[in-house]
Amino acid sequence: MALDGAFLHCIASELSPLIGSRIDKIYQPTRDSLVLSFRAKGGAVRVLFSACADAARVHITKESVENPPQPPMFCMLLRKHLSGGKLEAVEQDGLERILRLRIRCTNELGDSVLLSLVTEIMGRCSNIILINETGRIIDSIRRVDEDISRVRLVLPGMEYLAPPREDRICLLDTDRDEIRSRLSALTDGALAKTLIRVFEGISPIVAREWEFYTGRGEALSFPLSDAHMDRLIFAISQTQEILQNGGASYTTLRTKEGQLKDFSFLHIAQYGALMISAEYETASETLDAFFAQRDKYTRLKQRANDLFRFLASTSERISKRLANQKEELLACDSMELDRRRGDLLSANLYRIQRGDSVAKVEDFYEESMPLVEIPLDVRLTPPQNAQNYYKKYQKACTAKKKLTTLIENGEQELTYIDSVFDALTRAECESDIAQLRLELTEQGYLRVNRKAPKPPKSLPPMEFCSSDGYRILVGRNNHQNDQLTLKIAEKLDFWLHTQSVHGAHVIVRCNGETPPDSTLEEAAMLAAFYSKGRDSAQVAVDYCLDKFVKKPQGARPGMVIYTNYQTAFVTPDAALADRLRVE
């Protein structure tokens, strides 16, 4: 699913109308991405540049991104050099995965200079580089020194050298006869893999689509028959026509479970009914749809990385402690044996001599009264040995009571930590993360940082509208779950929560009415989607009237008990959540 040079050519065509517009704002939402806002005729246009290893790309974006409170150094450098700059050219060398934006700017002395912002889309080696008018690097979003690469250094002050261009066929400037000549000379190799090596800027999905059309679904290898060669040349010519004159069919592919797998500028037929395709009008819309949700999750994960580590280590520590306590509790099961031994010794004191190491007595607890051997401490008298077994029994009884309480509290604590972890994985913005930090601080897990800035105001519960017009509210975290269930909801509102799985509290506002089954089903799907079971095929969701939900005294945030409930089995649906959500 890497962005290939052919798709980048489509992106460059979409950026060309921005030539002549000026850079208004510059942001750096994450360590590896930039957003440049251009003042265009139709209003502001935001262009996203990403050097992320598995999502490197450039495209116009309509997604709103949350920026850090303090801009990174590279962002401040770009603001210094590029703010107010005028875009003069958008260039791509053939179908190489390198896009160069030439920007006319004014330097500190007031002179006009032509700077270049180069985006290299090369997997783990992707980079965004600012180059001055003499071709030297001002800085890059990723500096590459000798410890990283000895082949090509990317450091401030060095001359910028583009990666060498390989001798491959470029569909932009090669005719049909030359393509046929090059392909006819090939004598071996799997068709799709060979095509990737022969053609510039072609991704595996495009090469496989050519092979699929050529062999009608059959895997082929070089050399090809005349019929297969004609079909291959036709497929390549169709793609060449799209790149030269437009008419692309921008497509994303997702599994039936909803997982996005690939995208292309061609209509993809090779997967048949195994994949669900969606078409978009522009290349930028395609990339926005494909990467937006994953990028959002990545940004939040970077900002909440310390919380993820803390919660994981805390959960592991509690689990180890519970395992040790349960082992100790199992050891307490021998306490009845110690009591019986004490009783047997007390009843047979007259038969035991001081210094005996073993007492052989009849076990009157058994009907057959078998002869049993009881180990003795030779340093103690017979009565002291009996009392020693009674002490072990009392100690085990006390330990069992305390261990039972400790295990119960530990399991509740582990459940709470897991619920916070689940809420963190579902966090949608910086405010959600800040509220979880505040919750952990109030519960004593994090220290109070008096120097930290005031956390952002908590967002209201997520709101949805069912197909029947009923409001559905979904909590964002444990504190909001409590507030939603215990304060906001009315007694006759419906309350929903996943069974035995951490998740959000869901309230259906009924206004004294009984909602139709379709509304309850949609609310159950939302409860399943905003839970730990969102990736499951089927999730059990309990629902009841809110008046049957209570919070035990001293319970942790988000923990409630409920009665008079029914259970529905539903499948989480991301598309439904997007469709019903009220912004």
Order of alpha helices (4+ residues) and beta strands (2+ residues): alpha-beta-beta-beta-beta-alpha-beta-beta-beta-beta-beta-alpha-alpha-alpha-alpha-beta-beta-beta-alpha-alpha-alpha-beta-beta-alpha-alpha-beta-beta-alpha-beta-beta-alpha-beta-beta-beta-beta-alpha
